[in-house]
């Protein structure tokens, strides 16, 4: 922790010193140099405008990552590089294949980014917001122009999440000609081969964009092969100067061979080893949408989005701890039967947003209001008896599934937020959100009495919040706010895993708030955003142990307590000219998070124990990413140092590792990356890099669910080369 603190202080101090020296250097007064530096300064990380797509963002912590200017391994979606300049992003490296991004901020759970409202071009791509909010849709990073991130105080307009909103914005159609072609191909370590090919164009009022993508990787570990493909089409028609209609259809699919978790001794001997050769996972997701952007009047705009998410998430695997080998039975001469699990998603959303500008006396205002309706139908079939084979095969050798359940949710939300402009400097934006709906579970669990299960869960929330911004000048501002948030009880929370587990029929949805206050802007060539935050997360889920009147011991799934995360998020970047056409930049993106249980009791297996004062699981105190950027004409180089402090795998803060690897300390780790990009002319670009330069052997989390409890090693040293062609 000390070295991170010193590195952070030194980075800030050096940036401040350089800024002071720059004020006395007359060479920086040249207008041409100022333009060049300003352009480079703003290109990689920016802030969202006050209003965007009918949503008010002013006064909220937010970032915009310009992927075209980011030096990062986009082929395998290396999260620590993509979000290098977004402080506080915790990246869970489930696998190095590039299939999914698993990120969280402010002490939340990073599993498939499910604490966020995840969108593509404003369309929700969470699989089921009320049943299984994970984002299984996995589009290629090559297809995106930018990533927009709004922290948790945006929950009033985005809905049921504590994390906030992430929007992946695809590249836009070429507006200058009827046809253009782009191709991006990558080769790299561990058998990585990927290709992205896109066409786009505009003819009169009509524009289009579409791509085809395919990727293969053998993986860092044995038995970790991955194959992925994705397709996307966008058709847009400008009805008039005031209205446009857009239709989109996205599809992603991948098949990942799961190498199995390790325990600590296995990891120390050989992190590339595998404990499973017959485990597979495959999501196959379709996302259609239709959007209308209509300027109803001079000061009134309507945004309407009708969308759906359909598809499946399937797996076939021997689900057991790392120290349970998958071996051939000596008597039968075959492997054990594998477990087949299949989720089918059928999620439909209708979202209407109105933005109206008006004046009340001397106060100018913007009112953002709307309605969101969701109708989701999640079918979950689990514990099917699969084959004894070696390949990806969902065939059942016995008919039916042990758990065959449906989780249907109907939910409507009404929201309104108003930005009051008190003069040119101060903006205050209060808001409300009301949600009401019901989730109904039906189906059967063979080992359980249906009468013991909760079948209906009602949601009814009134959330309030306010954000504010005070502009010091055109470049700098104070901002802050507080917003209530909630997360509904999920499907997995109400499914008992064994006969000896009972589920609380009065489970409460998680609730609490996000609060933040900060200052951001530019001072000459110094860019910064520093903020304090606090997140209260009430009604966390867990298990307790009880004995009934007969002396039978059982576990009880219920709300076990509350947690609070306080912290600091700091981004500081300074860019300057070294000599001639050579420019350099230093940056630090550092967060401190103190995530503690403020109330709660949890089962140790044999007794219930207080967790008050314990650290929240999978939340490191420090995450610090620090880098050096160099630019010489068309050549750009980034050296990135990433430090993540240790964390705990469970709320009991178990330090000594369990024999099966499922519990224990997650050690701190430091990673060095080097990325280079070169644009030789208007149509050819080259990217290359080395990830984990010093070949650090590390892992980021000990998961308790998919893909299996235990250690999942992150990738060792690997390299890649990307060639981009842009033919116009």
C-alpha positions in Angstrom: 0.0 0.0 0.0 2.9 2.4 0.8 4.5 2.0 -2.6 1.2 2.7 -4.3 0.6 5.8 -2.2 4.1 7.1 -2.9 3.7 6.4 -6.6 0.4 8.2 -6.6 1.8 11.2 -4.7 4.8 11.4 -7.0 2.7 11.3 -10.1 0.5 14.1 -8.9 3.5 16.1 -7.7 5.4 15.7 -10.9 2.4 16.7 -13.0 1.9 19.8 -10.8 5.6 20.7 -11.1 5.6 20.3 -14.9 2.5 22.5 -15.0 4.3 25.2 -13.0 7.4 25.1 -15.2 5.3 25.2 -18.3 3.9 28.6 -17.3 7.4 30.1 -17.6 8.3 28.4 -20.9 7.6 30.7 -23.8 7.8 27.9 -26.4 4.5 26.6 -25.2 2.9 29.9 -26.0 3.0 29.1 -29.7 -0.6 28.6 -30.9 0.2 25.6 -33.2 1.8 23.7 -30.3 -1.2 24.6 -28.1 -3.6 23.1 -30.7 -1.6 19.9 -31.1 -1.4 19.3 -27.3 -5.0 20.2 -26.7 -6.0 17.7 -29.4 -3.9 14.9 -27.9 -5.1 15.9 -24.4 -8.7 15.4 -25.1 -8.7 12.4 -27.4 -8.3 9.4 -25.1 -10.5 10.2 -22.0 -13.3 12.8 -22.0 -16.5 13.6 -20.1 -20.0 13.3 -21.3 -22.1 16.4 -22.2 -24.8 17.6 -19.8 -27.5 15.9 -21.8 -27.1 12.9 -24.0 -29.8 10.8 -25.8 -32.5 12.3 -23.5 -30.5 11.6 -20.3 -29.2 14.3 -17.9 -25.6 13.5 -17.0 -24.4 16.9 -15.6 -23.1 16.7 -12.0 -22.5 13.0 -12.2 -19.2 11.1 -12.2 -18.7 10.0 -15.8 -16.0 9.0 -18.3 -15.9 8.6 -22.1 -13.1 6.3 -23.4 -12.2 7.0 -27.0 -11.1 3.6 -28.2 -9.5 4.9 -31.4 -7.0 6.8 -29.3 -6.5 4.2 -26.6 -3.4 2.0 -26.6 -4.9 -1.3 -25.6 -5.2 -4.9 -26.6 -8.7 -4.6 -27.9 -8.7 -8.1 -29.5 -8.9 -9.8 -26.1 -10.6 -6.9 -24.3 -7.9 -6.4 -21.7 -9.9 -4.6 -19.1 -7.0 -3.0 -17.2 -5.9 -1.4 -20.4 -9.3 -0.4 -21.7 -10.2 1.3 -18.4 -6.6 2.4 -17.5 -7.7 6.0 -17.1 -11.0 5.3 -15.2 -10.1 5.1 -11.5 -11.5 2.4 -9.4 -12.4 -0.2 -12.1 -11.8 -3.7 -10.7 -11.2 -6.2 -13.4 -12.1 -9.9 -12.8 -10.0 -12.0 -15.2 -12.2 -15.0 -15.6 -10.4 -16.1 -18.7 -8.1 -14.4 -21.1 -10.0 -15.3 -24.3 -11.6 -11.9 -24.8 -15.1 -13.3 -24.5 -16.5 -11.0 -21.8 -15.6 -8.0 -19.6 -16.1 -8.5 -15.9 -15.8 -5.2 -14.2 -17.1 -3.4 -11.1 -16.5 -0.1 -9.3 -16.9 1.1 -5.7 -16.8 -2.3 -4.0 -19.5 -4.1 -6.1 -19.5 -7.6 -7.6 -17.7 -7.8 -11.0 -19.3 -11.0 -12.3 -20.2 -10.3 -15.9 -20.5 -6.6 -15.0 -23.9 -7.4 -13.6 -24.0 -4.5 -11.1 -24.2 -2.2 -14.1 -27.0 -1.3 -16.5 -25.1 -2.4 -19.6 -26.1 -1.0 -23.0 -25.0 -1.0 -26.7 -26.0 2.2 -28.5 -28.4 2.9 -25.6 -30.1 -0.6 -25.9 -30.1 -2.7 -22.7 -28.0 -5.9 -23.2 -28.2 -7.4 -19.7 -29.7 -10.8 -20.2 -32.5 -10.4 -17.6 -32.4 -7.4 -15.3 -34.6 -9.0 -12.7 -33.6 -12.7 -13.0 -30.0 -12.8 -14.2 -28.6 -9.3 -15.0 -25.3 -10.6 -16.3 -24.2 -9.4 -19.7 -23.7 -12.5 -21.9 -23.9 -10.6 -25.1 -20.2 -10.2 -26.3 -19.6 -7.9 -29.3 -16.0 -7.3 -30.5 -14.2 -4.3 -29.1 -13.1 -3.6 -32.6 -16.7 -2.5 -33.4 -16.9 0.2 -30.8 -16.0 3.8 -31.2 -16.2 4.7 -27.5 -17.2 3.5 -24.0 -19.4 5.7 -21.8 -19.5 5.1 -18.1 -21.8 6.8 -15.5 -21.3 5.9 -11.9 -24.1 4.9 -9.5 -25.7 8.4 -9.1 -27.2 7.9 -12.5 -29.5 5.2 -11.1 -32.6 7.4 -11.2 -32.6 7.4 -15.0 -31.1 4.0 -15.6 -32.8 1.8 -13.0 -32.1 -1.3 -11.0 -28.4 -1.3 -10.3 -25.9 0.1 -7.9 -22.9 0.4 -10.3 -24.4 2.9 -12.8 -24.4 2.6 -16.6 -22.0 1.4 -19.2 -22.8 2.2 -22.9 -20.7 0.6 -25.7 -21.2 2.9 -28.7 -20.6 1.3 -32.1 -18.8 3.0 -34.9 -20.9 5.3 -37.1 -21.7 4.8 -40.8 -19.4 6.6 -43.2 -21.4 9.8 -43.9 -19.2 10.9 -46.9 -19.7 8.1 -49.4 -22.1 5.2 -50.2 -19.5 2.5 -49.5 -16.5 2.1 -47.3 -14.7 -1.0 -45.9 -12.7 -1.6 -42.7 -10.8 -4.7 -41.7 -9.0 -5.3 -38.4 -7.0 -8.6 -37.9 -5.0 -9.8 -35.0 -2.6 -12.6 -34.3 -1.1 -13.3 -30.9 0.1 -15.7 -28.3 -1.8 -18.8 -27.3 -3.1 -19.3 -30.8 -5.0 -16.0 -31.0 -6.4 -15.2 -34.4 -9.2 -12.8 -34.9 -10.7 -10.8 -37.8 -13.3 -8.0 -37.9 -14.6 -6.8 -41.3 -17.1 -4.0 -41.6 -18.9 -2.1 -44.4 -20.8 1.2 -44.1 -22.0 4.1 -46.1 -24.6 6.8 -46.7 -26.8 7.5 -49.7 -29.1 10.5 -49.4 -31.3 9.9 -46.3 -30.2 6.3 -45.8 -27.1 5.0 -44.0 -25.9 1.6 -42.9 -23.2 -0.2 -41.0 -22.5 -3.9 -40.5 -19.8 -6.3 -39.5 -18.8 -9.9 -39.3 -16.3 -11.0 -36.6 -14.6 -14.3 -35.8 -11.9 -15.2 -33.2 -10.0 -18.3 -32.1 -7.7 -18.9 -29.2 -6.1 -22.0 -27.7 -5.8 -20.2 -24.3 -3.0 -19.7 -21.8 -4.0 -22.8 -19.8 -4.4 -26.3 -21.2 -8.0 -27.2 -22.2 -9.0 -23.5 -22.5 -9.8 -23.2 -26.2 -12.2 -20.5 -27.2 -14.1 -19.8 -30.5 -16.3 -16.8 -31.0 -18.2 -15.1 -33.8 -20.5 -12.0 -33.9 -22.5 -10.2 -36.5 -24.2 -6.8 -36.4 -26.3 -4.7 -38.8 -27.5 -1.1 -38.4 -29.9 0.6 -40.8 -30.8 4.2 -40.3 -33.2 6.4 -42.2 -33.5 10.2 -41.8 -37.2 10.8 -42.1 -36.8 14.6 -41.9 -34.5 17.2 -40.4 -36.3 16.5 -37.1 -36.8 12.7 -37.0 -34.7 9.6 -37.7 -35.5 5.9 -37.4 -32.8 3.3 -36.7 -33.0 -0.5 -36.7 -30.2 -2.7 -35.3 -29.7 -6.4 -35.0 -26.7 -7.9 -33.1 -25.7 -11.5 -32.5 -22.8 -12.9 -30.5 -21.9 -16.5 -29.8 -18.9 -18.2 -28.3 -17.8 -21.7 -27.1 -15.3 -21.7 -24.3 -13.6 -24.9 -23.0 -13.4 -24.4 -19.2 -10.1 -25.7 -17.8 -11.3 -26.0 -14.3 -10.3 -24.2 -11.0 -7.1 -24.8 -9.1 -6.2 -25.0 -5.5 -3.2 -23.0 -4.1 -0.7 -25.9 -4.4 -1.7 -26.5 -8.0 -1.4 -22.8 -8.8 2.1 -22.6 -7.3 3.4 -25.6 -9.2 1.9 -24.7 -12.6 -0.8 -22.1 -13.2 -1.2 -23.3 -16.8 -2.4 -26.7 -15.7 -6.0 -27.9 -16.1 -8.2 -29.9 -13.8 -11.0 -30.4 -16.4 -10.9 -31.4 -20.1 -14.7 -32.0 -20.6 -16.2 -28.7 -19.4 -17.8 -26.2 -21.8 -19.7 -23.0 -21.7 -21.6 -21.3 -24.5 -23.9 -18.2 -24.7 -25.7 -17.5 -27.9 -27.4 -14.1 -27.8 -29.5 -12.0 -30.2 -30.3 -8.3 -29.6 -32.8 -6.6 -32.0 -33.9 -3.0 -31.5 -35.8 -0.2 -33.2 -35.1 3.4 -32.2 -36.8 6.7 -33.0 -35.2 10.1 -32.4 -37.7 12.8 -32.9 -37.5 16.5 -32.2 -41.2 17.3 -31.5 -40.7 21.0 -31.1 -37.9 23.5 -30.8 -37.2 22.6 -27.2 -38.8 19.1 -26.9 -37.3 15.8 -28.0 -38.5 12.2 -27.9 -36.3 9.1 -27.8 -38.2 5.8 -28.1 -36.4 2.4 -28.0 -38.1 -1.0 -28.5 -35.7 -3.8 -28.0 -35.3 -7.4 -27.0 -32.7 -9.9 -25.9 -33.2 -13.5 -26.9 -31.0 -16.6 -26.7 -29.4 -19.1 -24.3 -26.6 -19.7 -21.9 -25.6 -23.3 -21.9 -22.9 -25.4 -20.1 -21.9 -29.0 -19.7 -19.4 -29.7 -17.0 -18.3 -31.8 -14.1 -19.1 -29.3 -11.4 -16.8 -30.1 -8.4 -14.0 -28.5 -6.4 -10.5 -28.3 -7.7 -9.2 -31.2 -5.6 -11.9 -33.6 -7.0 -10.3 -35.2 -10.1 -12.2 -36.0 -13.2 -11.0 -39.6 -13.8 -12.3 -42.7 -15.6 -14.1 -45.1 -13.3 -12.2 -48.4 -13.1 -15.3 -50.5 -12.9 -17.2 -48.9 -15.8 -14.3 -47.8 -17.9 -15.8 -44.4 -18.6 -15.9 -40.9 -17.1 -18.6 -39.7 -14.7 -21.7 -38.1 -16.3 -21.5 -34.4 -16.7 -24.0 -31.8 -15.6 -26.1 -29.9 -18.2 -27.5 -26.5 -17.4 -29.4 -24.3 -19.9 -30.8 -20.8 -19.4 -33.2 -19.4 -22.1 -33.6 -15.6 -22.2 -36.7 -13.8 -23.5 -36.4 -10.2 -22.4 -38.4 -7.4 -24.0 -38.0 -3.7 -23.3 -39.9 -0.5 -24.3 -38.3 2.8 -23.2 -39.6 6.3 -23.9 -37.6 9.4 -23.0 -38.8 13.0 -23.2 -36.5 16.0 -22.9 -38.0 19.5 -22.6 -36.2 22.8 -22.2 -38.1 25.6 -20.6 -37.7 28.8 -18.5 -39.3 29.6 -15.1 -38.6 33.3 -14.5 -34.8 33.8 -14.8 -34.1 30.1 -14.3 -33.6 28.0 -17.4 -34.3 24.3 -17.0 -34.1 20.9 -18.7 -36.7 18.3 -17.8 -35.8 14.6 -18.6 -38.7 12.2 -18.0 -39.9 8.9 -19.3 -41.2 5.4 -18.8 -39.5 2.0 -19.0 -41.4 -1.2 -19.4 -39.8 -4.7 -19.1 -41.3 -8.1 -19.7 -38.8 -10.9 -19.1 -39.2 -14.6 -19.2 -36.2 -16.6 -18.0 -36.4 -20.4 -18.2 -33.7 -22.2 -16.1 -33.1 -25.9 -16.5 -30.3 -27.3 -14.3 -28.8 -30.5 -13.0 -29.5 -32.5 -16.2 -27.6 -35.8 -16.4 -25.3 -35.4 -19.4 -23.1 -37.7 -21.3 -19.8 -39.2 -20.3 -18.2 -37.9 -23.4 -15.4 -35.4 -24.1 -16.9 -32.8 -26.4 -19.5 -30.1 -26.1 -22.7 -32.1 -26.0 -26.0 -31.0 -24.2 -27.6 -34.4 -24.7 -29.4 -35.8 -21.6 -29.0 -39.5 -20.9 -32.0 -39.3 -18.5 -35.1 -37.3 -19.5 -35.8 -34.0 -17.8 -33.9 -31.7 -15.5 -33.7 -31.9 -11.7 -34.6 -28.1 -11.6 -36.9 -26.9 -14.4 -38.1 -23.4 -13.5 -39.5 -20.3 -15.1 -39.0 -16.8 -13.8 -41.3 -14.2 -15.3 -41.1 -10.5 -14.5 -43.3 -7.6 -15.5 -42.0 -4.2 -14.4 -42.7 -0.6 -15.1 -40.6 2.4 -14.1 -41.5 6.1 -14.2 -38.7 8.6 -13.8 -38.1 12.4 -13.9 -35.1 14.6 -13.4 -34.9 18.3 -13.8 -31.7 20.4 -14.3 -32.2 23.9 -12.9 -29.6 26.4 -14.2 -29.2 29.1 -11.6 -27.2 31.5 -13.7 -24.3 30.4 -15.9 -22.3 28.5 -13.2 -24.7 26.5 -10.9 -26.8 23.6 -12.0 -29.0 21.6 -9.5 -30.7 18.4 -10.7 -33.2 16.7 -8.4 -35.0 13.6 -9.6 -37.4 10.7 -8.7 -37.8 7.2 -10.0 -40.8 4.9 -9.2 -40.6 1.2 -10.0 -43.3 -1.4 -9.6 -43.5 -5.0 -10.8 -43.7 -8.6 -9.9 -41.5 -11.6 -10.5 -43.2 -15.0 -10.5 -41.3 -18.3 -10.2 -43.0 -21.5 -11.4 -41.7 -25.0 -12.1 -40.4 -27.9 -10.2 -37.4 -29.0 -8.1 -37.3 -32.7 -7.7 -35.6 -32.8 -4.3 -37.7 -30.0 -2.8 -41.2 -29.4 -1.5 -42.7 -26.7 -3.8 -44.7 -25.3 -0.9 -41.4 -24.2 0.7 -40.4 -22.0 -2.2 -41.3 -18.3 -2.5 -43.2 -18.1 -5.8 -44.0 -14.3 -6.2 -41.7 -11.4 -5.4 -43.1 -7.9 -5.6 -41.1 -4.8 -6.4 -42.2 -1.3 -5.4 -39.7 1.5 -5.0 -39.7 5.2 -4.9 -36.1 6.5 -5.3 -34.9 10.0 -4.9 -31.7 11.8 -5.6 -30.0 15.1 -6.5 -26.9 16.0 -8.3 -25.2 19.4 -8.7 -22.4 21.1 -10.6 -20.7 24.4 -10.1 -18.6 25.7 -13.0 -15.5 27.5 -11.8 -14.8 28.4 -15.5 -15.3 26.8 -18.9 -12.8 24.0 -18.1 -13.2 23.3 -14.4 -16.1 22.4 -12.1 -17.1 21.0 -8.8 -19.7 18.3 -8.9 -21.6 16.0 -6.5 -24.7 14.3 -5.6 -26.6 11.5 -3.8 -29.0 9.0 -5.2 -30.9 6.1 -3.8 -30.5 2.8 -5.6 -31.7 -0.8 -5.4 -31.2 -4.2 -6.8 -34.0 -6.8 -6.9 -33.8 -10.3 -5.5 -32.3 -12.5 -8.3 -33.4 -15.9 -9.6 -30.4 -17.6 -8.0 -31.2 -16.1 -4.6 -34.5 -18.1 -4.3 -33.3 -21.5 -5.6 -32.3 -23.9 -2.8 -29.2 -25.8 -3.7 -29.9 -28.9 -1.6 -32.7 -30.6 0.4 -31.1 -29.2 3.5 -31.3 -25.6 2.4 -34.3 -23.3 3.0 -35.0 -19.9 1.4 -36.4 -17.0 3.3 -39.9 -16.3 2.0 -39.6 -12.7 3.0 -36.3 -11.8 1.2 -35.7 -8.1 0.8 -34.3 -6.4 -2.3 -30.9 -4.8 -1.8 -31.3 -1.0 -1.3 -29.1 1.9 -0.3 -27.5 4.9 -2.0 -24.5 6.3 -3.9 -23.0 9.6 -2.8 -20.1 11.5 -4.4 -18.4 14.8 -4.5 -15.5 15.9 -6.7 -13.7 18.4 -8.8 -12.6 17.9 -12.5 -11.3 19.9 -15.4 -8.1 21.2 -17.0 -5.3 23.5 -15.8 -3.2 24.2 -18.9 -2.0 20.8 -20.0 -3.0 19.1 -16.7 -6.2 17.1 -16.8 -7.8 15.9 -13.6 -10.9 14.4 -11.9 -10.7 13.7 -8.1 -13.7 12.6 -6.1 -14.9 11.2 -2.8 -17.7 8.6 -2.7 -19.7 6.5 -0.3 -22.0 3.5 -1.2 -24.4 2.0 1.3 -25.5 -1.5 0.3 -28.2 -2.9 2.5 -29.8 -6.4 2.6 -26.8 -8.4 1.3 -27.5 -12.1 0.6 -25.9 -14.9 2.5 -26.6 -18.1 4.5 -27.2 -18.9 8.2 -27.2 -22.2 10.0 -30.1 -23.4 12.1 -31.4 -26.5 13.9 -35.1 -27.4 13.8 -37.1 -29.0 16.7 -35.8 -32.5 15.7 -32.2 -31.4 15.9 -31.8 -31.4 12.1 -29.3 -28.8 10.9 -30.1 -26.8 7.8 -28.9 -23.7 6.1 -31.1 -20.7 5.6 -30.7 -18.3 2.7 -31.7 -14.8 3.7 -30.5 -11.2 4.0 -27.5 -11.3 6.3 -26.4 -7.6 6.7 -25.3 -4.3 5.3 -22.0 -2.9 3.9 -20.6 0.5 3.3 -17.8 1.5 0.9 -16.1 4.8 1.3 -13.3 5.9 -1.0 -11.4 8.2 -3.2 -11.1 8.1 -7.1 -8.4 10.2 -8.6 -7.3 10.6 -12.2 -4.5 13.0 -13.1 -2.9 13.4 -16.5 -0.2 15.8 -17.8 0.9 15.9 -21.4 3.7 18.0 -22.7 6.1 18.5 -25.6 9.5 17.0 -25.1 11.2 18.2 -28.3 10.2 18.8 -31.9 7.4 16.3 -32.8 7.9 14.2 -29.6 5.2 14.6 -26.9 4.9 12.8 -23.6 2.3 12.2 -21.0 2.2 10.9 -17.5 -1.0 9.8 -15.8 -2.2 8.1 -12.7 -5.6 6.5 -12.2 -5.8 5.5 -8.5 -8.6 4.6 -6.1 -8.8 3.7 -2.4 -11.8 1.7 -1.2 -12.6 1.0 2.4 -15.4 -1.6 2.1 -16.7 -2.9 5.4 -19.7 -4.8 6.8 -21.5 -2.5 9.2 -24.0 -5.1 10.2 -24.4 -8.8 9.6 -24.1 -12.4 10.7 -23.0 -15.3 8.5 -22.7 -19.1 8.7 -19.2 -20.6 9.2 -20.6 -24.0 8.4 -21.2 -25.0 12.0 -22.2 -21.7 13.6 -23.3 -18.2 12.9 -20.7 -15.5 13.3 -20.8 -11.7 13.2 -19.1 -10.1 10.2 -19.3 -6.6 11.5 -16.0 -4.8 10.8 -14.9 -7.4 8.2 -13.9 -6.4 4.7 -16.3 -7.0 1.9 -15.2 -9.9 -0.3 -13.4 -9.2 -3.6 -12.7 -5.5 -2.8 -9.1 -4.5 -2.8 -8.2 -1.4 -0.8 -6.0 0.0 -3.6 -6.2 -0.1 -7.4 -3.6 2.0 -9.1 -2.9 2.3 -12.8 0.0 4.5 -13.8 1.4 5.1 -17.2 3.7 6.9 -19.6 2.4 7.9 -23.1 4.8 8.9 -25.9 3.7 10.3 -29.3 6.0 10.9 -32.2 4.1 11.8 -35.4 2.1 8.7 -36.2 3.8 6.5 -33.5 2.2 6.2 -30.1 3.6 4.1 -27.1 2.0 3.4 -23.8 3.7 1.8 -20.8 1.2 0.8 -18.1 1.8 -0.3 -14.5 -1.2 -1.8 -12.7 -1.2 -2.5 -9.0 -4.1 -4.2 -7.2 -4.0 -4.8 -3.4 -5.0 -8.0 -1.8 -8.6 -8.9 -1.1 -10.6 -11.6 0.7 -12.7 -14.3 -1.0 -15.5 -14.3 1.7 -17.2 -12.1 4.2 -15.6 -14.1 7.0 -12.2 -12.8 5.7 -10.6 -16.3 5.6 -6.9 -15.9 5.2 -5.5 -19.4 5.2 -6.4 -21.1 1.8 -8.8 -24.0 1.9 -7.6 -27.4 0.5 -10.0 -27.0 -2.4 -8.9 -23.4 -3.2 -12.4 -22.0 -2.7 -11.6 -19.7 0.2 -8.5 -17.8 1.2 -6.6 -14.6 0.6 -6.3 -13.2 -2.9 -2.8 -11.8 -3.0 -1.9 -8.4 -4.4 -0.3 -8.3 -7.8 1.5 -5.9 -10.1 1.4 -6.0 -13.9 3.4 -4.2 -16.6 2.0 -3.8 -20.1 3.5 -2.1 -23.2 1.4 -1.2 -26.2 2.4 0.5 -29.5 0.3 1.9 -32.3 1.4 3.3 -35.7 -0.6 5.0 -38.3 1.4 5.0 -41.5 -1.1 6.7 -43.7 -4.8 7.3 -44.1 -5.8 3.7 -44.5 -3.2 1.5 -42.7 -2.6 1.2 -39.0 -0.6 -1.2 -36.8 -1.0 -2.1 -33.2 1.3 -4.3 -31.2 2.0 -5.0 -27.5 3.1 -7.3 -24.8 0.7 -7.9 -21.9 2.1 -8.9 -18.5 5.6 -8.1 -19.6 7.3 -9.7 -16.5 5.2 -12.8 -16.7 3.6 -12.4 -13.3 1.6 -15.4 -12.1 -1.5 -14.1 -10.4 -5.3 -14.4 -10.0 -7.9 -11.8 -9.4 -10.7 -13.5 -7.5 -11.8 -16.8 -6.0 -15.4 -17.1 -7.4 -18.1 -19.1 -5.5 -20.2 -19.8 -8.6 -19.5 -20.2 -12.3 -17.1 -21.2 -13.6 -16.3 -23.0 -10.4 -15.1 -22.3 -6.9 -11.3 -21.9 -6.6 -8.4 -20.2 -8.3 -8.7 -19.1 -11.9 -5.2 -18.0 -13.1 -4.8 -14.9 -15.2 -2.8 -15.0 -18.4 1.0 -14.9 -18.3 3.2 -13.0 -20.7 1.6 -12.7 -24.1 2.1 -10.6 -27.3 -0.1 -9.5 -30.2 0.0 -7.7 -33.5 -3.1 -6.0 -35.1 -3.3 -4.7 -38.6 -6.1 -2.3 -39.5 -7.2 -1.3 -43.0 -9.6 1.5 -43.7 -10.6 1.8 -47.3 -12.7 4.8 -48.3 
